[in-house]
């Protein structure tokens, strides 16, 4: 009789264990498409078997184990960080590239070529008023092209700053969401699979924007360190970051009125810009503080577009003012074509031709010599198209070639970013696939487990029915 009762108890315990297995399996299936969710398994533990001691064996339900792998999560997030950086690099560098025309049909290269052609035409008829007027018109076109290019790049600066501000706000918002989830975990929901899924889904989303280290705590909460060292979230305490425009004190600025840098600060006001190099935020800081200043200048560099504008304007102005307007005495020196701001980092955007001061009759065509050459200045100006003298070059290249190098640099960086983007898209897909194989829910696998334990549940139920009948028969026999 005791053996029957022990068998009945063991079967009842197994029935409860199988029921919990089925519940976990059904939960896996229900959340198969939930972001951040990983499969769980109900463990089954063997019960002691000692018939002499009245122990009938069987199984009981143990702990529910999560298939989550910190290693797999970190691998995915590392690739997501790099993907976010590559995606934004492509977008930002496309905007930079579009500011430079490489076809020669518009923009700075086209207007430079037309100006050189007007110099050649002027050299053929140095006294012709229309030729001189054409030079002034073409020079104004060159100035306008420089202004437009600088303006397009300046617009990219503003767009980058705006996007950086939005990105920082998003990072702080996601950290706030994690703070709320941490509070729930610390209130006793740390083992809840749904809460765990929300935390890790939010961490995956955060990885698009910035690199971080996530430290999982025993109570189910998570601490987040920006760039592995700056606290963003510790338990239920959030530490916000912010970005501001400004210039560091070291090294001392060379150009005081230049474009300020975009700096990132932690909650204590410490500058963490240099440490933030990856993710969307790292891309924004790099484009804003390195790429764009290389053309527009900053506190320590004039910027290549400004250098091109000043060198070209100074050379043209120098040749024109070295000539004279006529053979009359006293000789009247020619006037300069171009003017620009005294701030070297504002040369391109301020380059202009003052039409009130520059008149056709004031352009000096005569090269004083000796001997004097009536069209010497226009000839010297026309040679700027294909210079042979270092005085007519910039960095060992013609002005058109120097512009081409600027455009080529922008295009090269954009092409490299596209290459990185393709690689990172593949890397993210691969690491996510590996994580899915390791910890994701497979409906086929869950269906197999479901059938297996449904049958076990049914078999155990029938066993209990048989044991119940045997027990009842044994009781009836004893009563007789």
Order of alpha helices (4+ residues) and beta strands (2+ residues): alpha-beta-beta-beta-beta-alpha-alpha-alpha-alpha-beta-beta-beta-beta-beta-beta-alpha-alpha-alpha-beta-alpha-beta-alpha-alpha-alpha
